Amino acid sequence: MSKVISLATYGLRSRGQRIAEFLRAFWEGPILFDLAEDFEGFLRDYIRGEISEAELWDGYRMLTGAQEAFVRASTMAVEPIIRALRGIRERAAQVHCYQSLSSVVESYKIAEKIVLLQFRSKVRGKVDVGEWRRVLLAEAKCAERFWSETLDAIVEKIKGYRLGAVLYDGDLGELKRGLEGKGIPLEVLPLGRYWRTPLDVLRAMMRRREVGDEEIELCVRRQMDYLNLVIRSEDLDEAHERWTEEMEASGSARSGARVDR
């Protein structure tokens, strides 16, 4: 029976570096990236040393149609991981991507709308609760629509192996339940504390229950505070560490925003 080790970067380069250290010694089975399946060939060519890093991400932009800023944000934490595998030619065949291209493209389109909403909220000082609700529900429905397909792809790519490593930044509890429902146990690799951003807390709330207008506005305003930290520091990892310190100092553990993984 196959078993999966889940690795969550949450978009932070520091966590990506810790995962890279783990994977250098991980020779058990396949490594699955939370990227479009069509990108798999580019990734393998890069690991074999057949294309440059610039060519790798040019291929990603070509496939997804994503803007440069979105590509940089979504791949920042992945870079240390693939660099750790670079040149280990025998590992290239064991590297896989498991998201459908359609889901990735649609997710980027929604992400652009969310960035625009954040900009409007920051500039105007007002939160358009109705628009936030509409966009986040569309995001949740998109994820739900492709969820079964995602699980099936993971199962297919680890078939025949005793152990596999899966990069996944979503709800790990949901992933665990989904894979175990298919008879595949999941173990989360501990990488230390992580505090979800206010926007991610809102996303999680909206997946589980009906969320009121006041809760949406509060989370969005707190997200603006978080973004102010990012803008002032000009470094996402540094800003997130400061956010973590503030959350722990304020005793916000009751909010359920902390993830000890």
Backbone as JSON, one array per atom type, in Angstrom:
{
  "sequence": "MSKVISLATYGLRSRGQRIAEFLRAFWEGPILFDLAEDFEGFLRDYIRGEISEAELWDGYRMLTGAQEAFVRASTMAVEPIIRALRGIRERAAQVHCYQSLSSVVESYKIAEKIVLLQFRSKVRGKVDVGEWRRVLLAEAKCAERFWSETLDAIVEKIKGYRLGAVLYDGDLGELKRGLEGKGIPLEVLPLGRYWRTPLDVLRAMMRRREVGDEEIELCVRRQMDYLNLVIRSEDLDEAHERWTEEMEASGSARSGARVDR",
  "N": [[0.84, -1.2, 0.0], [0.51, 2.22, -0.8], [1.92, 5.2, 0.66], [1.66, 8.62, 1.63], [3.68, 11.49, 2.06], [3.1, 14.68, 3.13], [4.02, 17.93, 2.08], [4.16, 21.23, 2.88], [4.58, 24.42, 1.64], [3.4, 26.9, 1.8], [3.9, 29.12, 0.3], [6.21, 30.34, 1.23], [9.62, 31.09, 1.07], [11.54, 30.24, 2.94], [10.4, 27.93, 4.05], [10.33, 26.4, 1.78], [13.05, 25.99, 1.44], [13.63, 24.36, 3.63], [12.16, 22.12, 2.93], [13.55, 21.41, 0.64], [15.96, 20.52, 1.74], [15.06, 18.21, 3.0], [14.22, 16.69, 0.77], [16.58, 16.21, -0.58], [17.56, 14.01, 0.66], [15.61, 12.22, 0.25], [14.76, 9.35, -1.19], [12.84, 7.57, -1.71], [10.55, 7.48, -3.42], [8.22, 8.92, -5.82], [8.08, 12.52, -6.36], [5.7, 14.9, -5.99], [4.51, 17.8, -7.49], [2.59, 20.72, -6.87], [1.55, 21.78, -9.33], [0.71, 22.57, -12.79], [-0.08, 19.72, -14.78], [0.82, 19.7, -17.42], [3.18, 21.02, -17.25], [5.08, 19.33, -16.43], [6.98, 18.14, -18.18], [8.74, 20.28, -18.74], [9.78, 20.68, -16.18], [11.14, 18.28, -15.67], [13.05, 18.38, -17.71], [14.53, 20.56, -16.82], [15.6, 19.6, -14.37], [17.22, 17.58, -15.36], [19.12, 19.17, -16.49], [18.83, 20.16, -19.01], [17.5, 22.43, -19.84], [17.52, 25.95, -19.01], [16.94, 27.81, -15.93], [15.56, 30.15, -16.49], [14.36, 29.46, -18.92], [12.72, 27.45, -17.99], [10.76, 28.81, -16.38], [9.77, 30.52, -18.28], [8.45, 28.7, -19.85], [6.45, 27.97, -18.08], [4.97, 30.35, -17.83], [4.11, 30.55, -20.48], [2.43, 28.3, -20.72], [0.42, 28.74, -18.74], [-0.42, 31.35, -19.08], [-0.17, 33.26, -17.19], [0.54, 36.37, -15.49], [3.74, 37.98, -14.99], [4.19, 38.84, -12.3], [2.47, 37.19, -10.83], [3.46, 34.68, -11.41], [5.99, 34.84, -10.22], [5.26, 35.14, -7.53], [3.9, 32.74, -6.99], [5.77, 30.78, -7.46], [7.99, 31.23, -5.94], [8.58, 29.85, -3.52], [8.95, 27.34, -4.5], [11.25, 27.32, -5.98], [13.76, 26.88, -4.45], [13.43, 24.17, -3.99], [13.3, 22.82, -6.48], [15.8, 23.51, -7.39], [17.38, 22.08, -5.66], [17.05, 19.56, -6.64], [18.15, 19.72, -9.1], [20.26, 18.49, -11.62], [20.36, 15.93, -10.63], [19.92, 13.48, -12.36], [18.65, 10.99, -12.4], [16.47, 11.38, -10.79], [14.65, 12.8, -12.24], [12.7, 11.36, -13.68], [10.99, 10.66, -11.67], [9.69, 12.88, -10.89], [6.69, 14.65, -10.74], [3.75, 16.51, -11.78], [0.54, 17.48, -10.64], [-1.82, 18.97, -10.98], [-4.61, 19.91, -13.02], [-4.3, 21.69, -16.1], [-6.39, 23.41, -16.73], [-7.55, 23.99, -14.22], [-5.48, 25.39, -13.0], [-5.16, 27.65, -14.66], [-7.69, 28.84, -14.38], [-7.63, 29.37, -11.65], [-5.61, 31.3, -11.51], [-6.86, 33.42, -12.83], [-8.89, 34.06, -11.04], [-7.29, 34.75, -8.89], [-6.16, 37.13, -9.82], [-8.39, 38.8, -9.73], [-8.79, 38.89, -6.97], [-6.45, 40.16, -6.09], [-6.91, 42.67, -7.26], [-9.19, 43.44, -5.85], [-8.11, 43.65, -3.28], [-6.41, 45.81, -3.68], [-8.26, 47.84, -4.27], [-9.67, 47.93, -1.83], [-7.68, 48.8, -0.14], [-6.94, 51.33, -1.19], [-9.37, 52.78, -1.21], [-10.25, 52.47, 1.36], [-12.51, 51.17, 2.03], [-14.59, 48.27, 2.24], [-15.87, 46.19, -0.1], [-18.12, 44.16, 0.57], [-19.98, 42.43, -0.68], [-18.81, 41.94, -3.2], [-16.41, 40.75, -2.44], [-17.42, 38.43, -1.26], [-18.6, 37.2, -3.48], [-16.39, 36.69, -5.2], [-14.7, 35.05, -3.61], [-16.37, 32.88, -3.15], [-16.57, 31.96, -5.75], [-13.95, 31.14, -6.11], [-13.81, 29.06, -4.23], [-15.68, 27.29, -5.32], [-14.44, 26.67, -7.71], [-12.17, 25.26, -6.8], [-13.48, 23.11, -5.61], [-14.7, 21.94, -7.81], [-12.6, 20.82, -9.21], [-11.49, 19.09, -7.4], [-11.86, 16.25, -7.04], [-10.64, 15.33, -9.34], [-8.03, 16.16, -8.85], [-7.31, 14.59, -6.6], [-7.47, 12.03, -7.78], [-5.4, 12.22, -9.63], [-3.14, 12.42, -7.98], [-3.22, 9.93, -6.69], [-2.9, 8.22, -8.88], [-0.29, 8.86, -9.71], [1.34, 8.03, -7.65], [1.0, 5.41, -7.6], [2.05, 2.07, -7.2], [4.33, 2.68, -5.83], [5.94, 2.58, -2.64], [6.12, 4.8, -1.07], [5.48, 8.31, -1.3], [6.1, 11.81, -1.95], [4.29, 14.77, -1.52], [3.76, 18.01, -2.57], [1.72, 20.42, -1.19], [-0.39, 23.08, -0.59], [-2.87, 23.61, 0.38], [-5.81, 22.91, 2.38], [-4.73, 20.74, 4.65], [-5.97, 18.85, 6.22], [-8.22, 18.27, 4.74], [-7.03, 17.15, 2.49], [-5.87, 14.89, 3.66], [-8.17, 13.47, 4.52], [-9.33, 13.01, 2.02], [-7.42, 11.4, 0.63], [-7.13, 9.25, 2.39], [-9.66, 8.23, 2.21], [-9.4, 6.91, -0.12], [-7.86, 4.87, 0.57], [-5.22, 5.5, 1.13], [-2.79, 6.34, 3.35], [-1.8, 9.44, 4.92], [0.91, 11.41, 5.9], [1.93, 14.28, 7.61], [4.69, 16.27, 7.08], [6.47, 17.73, 9.63], [7.14, 21.12, 9.75], [7.32, 23.23, 11.4], [5.75, 26.05, 13.1], [3.02, 27.83, 11.63], [1.22, 30.65, 10.71], [-1.85, 31.28, 9.34], [-2.71, 33.67, 6.81], [-4.97, 36.49, 7.2], [-6.73, 36.45, 5.01], [-6.59, 33.8, 4.17], [-7.65, 32.58, 6.4], [-10.27, 33.5, 6.21], [-11.01, 32.27, 3.82], [-10.96, 29.57, 4.65], [-13.01, 29.61, 6.55], [-15.22, 30.17, 4.93], [-15.39, 27.86, 3.47], [-16.41, 26.11, 5.26], [-18.74, 27.02, 6.52], [-21.61, 29.28, 6.66], [-20.78, 32.64, 6.26], [-20.87, 35.73, 7.87], [-21.49, 39.22, 6.91], [-20.07, 41.05, 8.52], [-17.96, 39.51, 9.47], [-16.57, 38.97, 7.12], [-15.77, 41.57, 6.39], [-14.13, 42.21, 8.6], [-12.04, 40.31, 8.36], [-10.96, 41.05, 5.87], [-10.07, 43.65, 6.39], [-8.12, 43.07, 8.27], [-6.44, 41.67, 6.62], [-5.48, 43.75, 5.09], [-3.85, 44.98, 6.98], [-1.95, 43.0, 7.23], [-0.84, 43.03, 4.64], [0.3, 45.55, 4.68], [2.47, 45.09, 6.36], [3.96, 43.4, 4.7], [4.54, 45.11, 2.55], [6.08, 47.08, 3.82], [8.3, 45.61, 4.67], [9.28, 44.44, 2.38], [9.86, 41.81, 1.98], [8.56, 38.69, 1.93], [8.85, 36.44, 3.66], [10.06, 37.55, 5.93], [8.1, 39.43, 6.65], [5.97, 37.71, 7.22], [6.95, 36.35, 9.42], [7.05, 38.41, 11.28], [4.33, 38.91, 11.43], [3.47, 36.51, 12.57], [4.7, 36.7, 15.07], [3.3, 38.9, 16.1], [0.69, 37.85, 16.18], [0.97, 35.77, 18.04], [1.76, 37.21, 20.26], [-0.54, 38.64, 20.75], [-2.22, 36.72, 21.6], [-3.83, 35.25, 19.82], [-4.52, 32.62, 19.36], [-6.99, 31.54, 19.61], [-8.33, 32.08, 17.32], [-7.94, 30.15, 15.48], [-6.08, 30.33, 13.48], [-3.56, 29.35, 13.45], [-1.23, 26.97, 12.24], [0.36, 24.1, 12.98], [2.6, 22.91, 11.35]],
  "CA": [[0.0, 0.0, 0.0], [1.26, 3.47, -0.87], [1.77, 6.19, 1.73], [2.04, 9.95, 1.16], [4.18, 12.52, 2.97], [2.68, 15.99, 2.62], [4.98, 19.02, 2.29], [3.45, 22.5, 2.64], [5.46, 25.6, 1.65], [2.56, 28.09, 2.04], [4.43, 30.25, -0.46], [7.36, 30.95, 1.9], [10.9, 30.56, 0.59], [12.22, 29.56, 4.04], [9.85, 26.58, 4.15], [10.79, 25.7, 0.59], [14.44, 25.59, 1.68], [13.62, 23.21, 4.54], [11.69, 20.97, 2.14], [14.66, 21.03, -0.25], [16.89, 19.73, 2.55], [14.44, 16.88, 3.19], [14.16, 15.95, -0.49], [17.92, 15.77, -0.98], [17.78, 12.69, 1.25], [14.41, 11.42, 0.03], [14.95, 8.53, -2.38], [11.84, 6.51, -1.61], [9.59, 7.39, -4.5], [7.96, 10.13, -6.61], [7.85, 13.83, -5.75], [4.58, 15.49, -6.73], [4.42, 19.25, -7.35], [1.25, 21.3, -6.98], [1.63, 22.6, -10.54], [-0.03, 21.99, -13.92], [0.5, 18.49, -15.34], [1.49, 20.02, -18.68], [4.47, 21.62, -16.93], [5.94, 18.25, -15.97], [8.1, 17.96, -19.1], [9.7, 21.37, -18.51], [10.42, 20.45, -14.88], [12.09, 17.18, -15.82], [14.17, 18.86, -18.53], [15.35, 21.43, -15.96], [16.32, 18.76, -13.42], [18.27, 16.9, -16.12], [20.08, 20.15, -16.95], [18.66, 20.37, -20.45], [17.05, 23.81, -20.04], [17.89, 26.85, -17.91], [15.85, 28.22, -15.04], [14.77, 31.14, -17.22], [13.53, 28.72, -19.88], [11.71, 26.72, -17.2], [9.63, 29.67, -16.0], [9.16, 30.99, -19.53], [7.51, 27.65, -20.21], [5.31, 28.05, -17.15], [4.16, 31.5, -18.25], [3.5, 30.23, -21.76], [1.36, 27.34, -20.48], [-0.66, 29.25, -17.89], [-0.84, 32.7, -19.46], [-0.14, 34.1, -15.98], [1.42, 37.53, -15.51], [5.02, 37.79, -14.34], [4.09, 39.0, -10.84], [1.8, 36.01, -10.27], [4.4, 33.56, -11.54], [7.02, 35.01, -9.19], [4.67, 34.9, -6.21], [3.48, 31.35, -6.81], [6.88, 29.85, -7.62], [9.11, 31.64, -5.09], [8.91, 28.81, -2.56], [9.27, 26.1, -5.22], [12.58, 27.43, -6.58], [14.81, 26.15, -3.73], [13.16, 22.74, -4.06], [13.73, 22.27, -7.78], [17.25, 23.69, -7.49], [17.99, 20.98, -4.9], [16.97, 18.36, -7.47], [18.84, 19.99, -10.35], [21.46, 17.72, -11.89], [20.21, 14.52, -10.21], [19.18, 13.07, -13.55], [17.81, 9.82, -12.14], [15.26, 11.78, -10.1], [13.75, 13.5, -13.16], [11.57, 10.51, -14.04], [10.12, 10.52, -10.51], [9.07, 14.18, -10.61], [5.38, 14.77, -11.38], [2.85, 17.61, -11.45], [-0.75, 16.79, -10.57], [-2.99, 19.81, -11.19], [-4.98, 20.08, -14.43], [-3.99, 23.03, -16.6], [-7.62, 24.21, -16.65], [-7.73, 24.48, -12.86], [-4.44, 26.38, -12.72], [-5.49, 28.87, -15.41], [-8.85, 29.46, -13.75], [-7.21, 29.87, -10.35], [-4.88, 32.55, -11.72], [-7.83, 34.46, -13.19], [-9.54, 34.47, -9.8], [-6.28, 35.43, -8.08], [-6.05, 38.5, -10.32], [-9.54, 39.55, -9.19], [-8.56, 39.08, -5.54], [-5.44, 41.21, -5.96], [-7.57, 43.93, -7.59], [-10.07, 43.77, -4.73], [-7.26, 44.11, -2.18], [-5.94, 47.15, -4.03], [-9.39, 48.76, -4.09], [-9.96, 48.06, -0.41], [-6.6, 49.58, 0.48], [-6.99, 52.71, -1.69], [-10.63, 53.43, -0.83], [-10.53, 52.34, 2.79], [-13.83, 50.55, 2.16], [-14.63, 46.87, 1.85], [-17.07, 45.8, -0.85], [-18.37, 42.82, 1.11], [-20.67, 41.62, -1.68], [-17.87, 41.53, -4.24], [-15.5, 39.79, -1.82], [-18.14, 37.16, -1.1], [-18.79, 36.6, -4.81], [-15.11, 36.19, -5.74], [-14.21, 33.94, -2.8], [-17.22, 31.72, -3.41], [-16.16, 31.45, -7.07], [-12.68, 30.45, -5.88], [-14.12, 27.8, -3.53], [-16.36, 26.4, -6.27], [-13.41, 26.22, -8.66], [-11.39, 24.22, -6.12], [-14.35, 21.95, -5.41], [-14.97, 21.32, -9.11], [-11.43, 20.06, -9.66], [-10.93, 18.36, -6.27], [-11.84, 14.81, -7.32], [-9.63, 15.15, -10.38], [-6.74, 16.33, -8.19], [-7.05, 13.39, -5.8], [-7.23, 10.91, -8.69], [-4.08, 12.4, -10.24], [-2.15, 12.07, -6.96], [-3.27, 8.47, -6.51], [-2.34, 7.59, -10.09], [1.14, 9.11, -9.84], [2.11, 7.32, -6.62], [0.66, 3.98, -7.72], [3.19, 1.18, -7.37], [5.42, 3.08, -4.93], [5.64, 2.43, -1.21], [6.07, 6.12, -0.44], [5.58, 9.45, -2.2], [6.08, 13.12, -1.31], [3.36, 15.64, -2.24], [3.7, 19.42, -2.17], [0.31, 20.83, -1.18], [-0.53, 24.24, 0.3], [-4.27, 23.81, 0.76], [-6.25, 22.36, 3.66], [-4.11, 19.42, 4.77], [-6.97, 17.95, 6.77], [-9.06, 17.86, 3.61], [-6.22, 16.23, 1.68], [-5.74, 13.65, 4.42], [-9.44, 12.74, 4.43], [-9.55, 12.59, 0.63], [-6.54, 10.28, 0.28], [-7.44, 8.09, 3.23], [-10.88, 7.66, 1.65], [-8.98, 6.05, -1.23], [-7.01, 3.83, 1.13], [-3.82, 5.93, 1.16], [-2.51, 7.15, 4.53], [-1.01, 10.65, 4.71], [1.68, 11.92, 7.04], [2.36, 15.66, 7.39], [6.05, 16.52, 7.53], [6.46, 18.94, 10.48], [8.09, 22.17, 9.34], [7.22, 24.33, 12.35], [4.51, 26.82, 13.19], [2.64, 28.7, 10.52], [-0.04, 31.36, 10.92], [-2.53, 31.63, 8.1], [-3.04, 35.08, 6.63], [-6.41, 36.72, 7.42], [-7.48, 36.04, 3.83], [-6.68, 32.34, 4.19], [-8.61, 32.25, 7.47], [-11.6, 33.75, 5.63], [-11.27, 31.18, 2.86], [-11.28, 28.35, 5.4], [-14.33, 29.8, 7.15], [-16.26, 30.11, 3.9], [-15.53, 26.47, 3.03], [-17.03, 25.29, 6.3], [-20.03, 27.51, 7.0], [-22.07, 30.59, 6.18], [-20.0, 33.7, 6.91], [-21.59, 37.0, 7.87], [-20.83, 40.38, 6.3], [-19.12, 41.65, 9.45], [-16.78, 38.66, 9.52], [-15.82, 39.2, 5.88], [-15.12, 42.89, 6.46], [-13.06, 42.16, 9.58], [-10.9, 39.56, 7.8], [-10.36, 41.84, 4.79], [-9.32, 44.76, 7.01], [-6.91, 42.49, 8.87], [-5.57, 41.35, 5.49], [-4.8, 45.0, 4.73], [-2.78, 45.15, 7.96], [-0.91, 42.04, 6.87], [-0.18, 43.52, 3.43], [1.15, 46.69, 5.08], [3.72, 44.51, 6.85], [4.7, 42.9, 3.53], [5.02, 46.27, 1.78], [7.14, 47.74, 4.57], [9.49, 44.77, 4.8], [9.7, 44.05, 1.03], [10.27, 40.41, 2.02], [7.39, 37.97, 2.43], [9.19, 35.6, 4.81], [10.28, 38.44, 7.08], [6.8, 39.99, 7.03], [5.15, 36.67, 7.83], [7.5, 36.09, 10.75], [6.57, 39.5, 12.14], [2.89, 38.67, 11.63], [3.39, 35.4, 13.52], [5.04, 37.23, 16.4], [2.18, 39.75, 16.54], [-0.45, 36.99, 16.49], [1.23, 35.05, 19.28], [1.78, 38.18, 21.34], [-1.91, 39.08, 21.02], [-2.99, 35.58, 22.07], [-4.86, 34.98, 18.82], [-4.65, 31.19, 19.08], [-8.41, 31.2, 19.58], [-8.87, 32.33, 16.0], [-7.75, 28.95, 14.64], [-5.26, 30.69, 12.34], [-2.25, 28.73, 13.53], [-1.07, 25.61, 11.71], [1.64, 23.58, 13.45], [3.06, 21.94, 10.37]],
  "C": [[0.87, 1.26, 0.0], [0.97, 4.36, 0.34], [2.29, 7.52, 1.21], [2.58, 10.8, 2.31], [3.82, 13.86, 2.37], [3.67, 17.07, 3.03], [4.29, 20.33, 1.93], [4.39, 23.68, 2.74], [4.71, 26.86, 2.07], [3.15, 29.33, 1.38], [5.66, 30.9, 0.15], [8.66, 30.28, 1.46], [11.61, 29.77, 1.7], [11.7, 28.13, 4.22], [10.26, 25.75, 2.94], [12.22, 25.21, 0.76], [14.51, 24.39, 2.61], [13.15, 21.94, 3.81], [12.79, 20.48, 1.21], [15.67, 20.17, 0.49], [16.36, 18.31, 2.76], [14.52, 16.06, 1.9], [15.52, 15.5, -0.99], [18.21, 14.35, -0.47], [16.6, 11.74, 1.01], [14.55, 10.65, -1.29], [13.91, 7.43, -2.47], [10.97, 6.36, -2.84], [9.36, 8.73, -5.17], [7.78, 11.37, -5.74], [6.81, 14.54, -6.61], [4.47, 16.98, -6.43], [3.0, 19.72, -7.63], [1.21, 22.29, -8.14], [0.9, 21.87, -11.68], [0.69, 20.78, -14.5], [1.28, 18.76, -16.62], [2.88, 20.59, -18.47], [5.52, 20.55, -16.58], [7.17, 18.07, -16.87], [9.16, 19.03, -18.92], [10.5, 21.1, -17.23], [11.47, 19.34, -14.97], [13.3, 17.6, -16.65], [15.11, 19.74, -17.71], [16.2, 20.59, -15.02], [17.46, 18.01, -14.11], [19.33, 17.87, -16.65], [19.98, 20.48, -18.42], [18.1, 21.75, -20.8], [17.45, 24.63, -18.83], [16.68, 27.17, -17.04], [14.96, 29.25, -15.72], [13.84, 30.47, -18.22], [12.41, 27.95, -19.17], [10.51, 27.61, -16.92], [9.01, 30.37, -17.2], [8.12, 29.98, -20.0], [6.27, 27.68, -19.35], [4.38, 29.2, -17.54], [3.43, 31.21, -19.56], [2.29, 29.3, -21.56], [0.15, 27.97, -19.79], [-1.21, 30.59, -18.33], [-0.82, 33.67, -18.29], [0.84, 35.27, -16.15], [2.67, 37.26, -14.68], [4.92, 37.85, -12.81], [3.47, 37.78, -10.18], [2.72, 34.79, -10.34], [5.45, 33.64, -10.44], [6.46, 34.67, -7.81], [4.39, 33.42, -5.97], [4.63, 30.36, -6.91], [8.06, 30.15, -6.71], [9.55, 30.52, -4.15], [9.33, 27.51, -3.23], [10.71, 26.12, -5.73], [13.67, 26.7, -5.79], [14.66, 24.63, -3.84], [13.67, 22.16, -5.38], [15.24, 22.47, -7.99], [17.97, 22.57, -6.75], [18.01, 19.7, -5.72], [17.77, 18.49, -8.76], [20.1, 19.14, -10.49], [21.38, 16.27, -11.43], [19.33, 13.86, -11.26], [18.23, 11.9, -13.27], [16.52, 10.19, -11.4], [14.22, 12.39, -11.05], [12.51, 12.67, -13.49], [10.57, 10.35, -12.91], [9.44, 11.83, -10.12], [7.77, 14.3, -11.41], [4.7, 16.06, -10.97], [1.42, 17.05, -11.53], [-1.99, 17.66, -10.75], [-3.32, 19.87, -12.69], [-4.68, 21.52, -14.84], [-5.2, 23.94, -16.49], [-7.8, 24.8, -15.26], [-6.72, 25.55, -12.51], [-4.76, 27.7, -13.4], [-6.66, 29.59, -14.76], [-8.49, 30.06, -12.39], [-6.45, 31.19, -10.48], [-5.83, 33.7, -12.06], [-8.54, 34.97, -11.94], [-8.55, 35.21, -8.91], [-6.09, 36.87, -8.51], [-7.18, 39.36, -9.78], [-9.35, 39.84, -7.71], [-7.53, 40.17, -5.29], [-6.06, 42.58, -6.23], [-8.48, 44.38, -6.45], [-9.26, 44.27, -3.53], [-6.77, 45.53, -2.43], [-7.05, 48.18, -3.81], [-9.67, 49.0, -2.62], [-8.92, 48.95, 0.28], [-6.7, 51.05, 0.08], [-8.22, 53.44, -1.18], [-10.9, 53.41, 0.67], [-11.89, 51.74, 3.06], [-13.76, 49.12, 1.64], [-15.96, 46.58, 1.16], [-17.37, 44.34, -0.49], [-19.02, 41.9, 0.06], [-19.73, 41.11, -2.74], [-16.86, 40.51, -3.68], [-16.17, 38.43, -1.68], [-18.26, 36.45, -2.46], [-17.5, 35.98, -5.32], [-14.6, 34.99, -4.94], [-15.07, 32.69, -2.94], [-16.88, 31.1, -4.76], [-14.86, 30.66, -6.94], [-12.93, 29.08, -5.23], [-14.78, 26.8, -4.48], [-15.39, 25.85, -7.31], [-12.61, 25.08, -8.05], [-12.21, 22.95, -5.96], [-14.56, 21.19, -6.72], [-13.81, 20.42, -9.55], [-10.88, 19.11, -8.58], [-10.81, 16.86, -6.53], [-10.76, 14.47, -8.34], [-8.22, 15.23, -9.79], [-6.36, 15.08, -7.4], [-6.71, 12.19, -6.7], [-5.83, 10.99, -9.31], [-2.98, 12.02, -9.25], [-2.06, 10.56, -6.79], [-2.61, 7.76, -7.69], [-0.82, 7.7, -10.13], [1.98, 8.45, -8.74], [1.85, 5.82, -6.67], [1.93, 3.15, -7.96], [4.38, 1.53, -6.5], [4.99, 2.9, -3.48], [5.4, 3.79, -0.56], [6.19, 7.2, -1.5], [5.52, 10.75, -1.41], [5.24, 14.06, -2.15], [3.44, 17.06, -1.7], [2.25, 19.88, -2.29], [0.14, 21.93, -0.15], [-1.97, 24.51, 0.71], [-4.56, 23.27, 2.14], [-5.72, 20.93, 3.78], [-5.06, 18.39, 5.37], [-7.86, 17.4, 5.67], [-8.31, 16.88, 2.71], [-6.1, 14.87, 2.36], [-7.01, 12.82, 4.32], [-9.68, 12.19, 3.02], [-8.71, 11.38, 0.26], [-6.85, 9.04, 1.11], [-8.75, 7.44, 2.8], [-10.6, 6.75, 0.48], [-7.98, 4.99, -0.76], [-5.54, 4.2, 1.21], [-3.58, 6.81, 2.38], [-1.61, 8.34, 4.21], [-0.35, 11.06, 6.01], [2.17, 13.32, 6.71], [3.77, 15.84, 7.93], [6.07, 17.8, 8.37], [7.55, 19.92, 10.07], [8.0, 23.38, 10.27], [5.91, 25.08, 12.25], [4.28, 27.62, 11.91], [1.31, 29.34, 10.86], [-0.64, 31.73, 9.57], [-2.73, 33.14, 8.03], [-4.53, 35.26, 6.9], [-7.26, 36.29, 6.23], [-7.64, 34.53, 3.79], [-7.62, 31.85, 5.29], [-10.03, 32.42, 6.94], [-11.97, 32.65, 4.63], [-11.7, 29.9, 3.59], [-12.67, 28.44, 6.02], [-15.44, 29.62, 6.12], [-16.42, 28.7, 3.34], [-16.39, 25.66, 4.0], [-18.44, 25.74, 6.69], [-20.41, 28.82, 6.34], [-21.34, 31.68, 6.96], [-20.73, 35.02, 6.77], [-20.79, 38.14, 7.27], [-19.77, 40.98, 7.21], [-17.84, 40.83, 9.53], [-15.92, 38.86, 8.27], [-15.07, 40.52, 5.96], [-13.96, 42.87, 7.44], [-11.83, 41.46, 9.02], [-10.19, 40.35, 6.71], [-9.55, 42.99, 5.37], [-8.05, 44.25, 7.68], [-5.92, 42.08, 7.77], [-4.82, 42.6, 5.04], [-3.65, 45.28, 5.7], [-1.6, 44.22, 7.61], [-0.13, 42.53, 5.65], [0.71, 44.72, 3.73], [2.5, 46.2, 5.6], [4.59, 44.05, 5.68], [5.32, 44.05, 2.76], [6.18, 46.95, 2.5], [8.42, 46.92, 4.62], [10.1, 44.44, 3.44], [10.23, 42.62, 0.99], [9.15, 39.62, 2.68], [7.7, 37.13, 3.66], [9.37, 36.44, 6.07], [8.95, 39.0, 7.58], [5.94, 38.93, 7.72], [5.65, 36.31, 9.22], [7.05, 37.18, 11.73], [5.09, 39.34, 12.44], [2.69, 37.56, 12.66], [3.66, 35.89, 14.93], [3.91, 38.08, 16.95], [0.98, 38.9, 16.96], [-0.24, 36.26, 17.82], [1.25, 36.0, 20.47], [0.37, 38.62, 21.73], [-2.8, 37.94, 21.52], [-4.09, 35.18, 21.12], [-5.04, 33.5, 18.5], [-6.1, 30.77, 18.98], [-8.99, 31.34, 18.19], [-8.76, 31.12, 15.08], [-6.86, 29.22, 13.44], [-3.92, 29.98, 12.33], [-2.29, 27.31, 12.98], [0.28, 25.13, 12.15], [2.13, 22.48, 12.53], [4.22, 22.53, 9.61]]
}
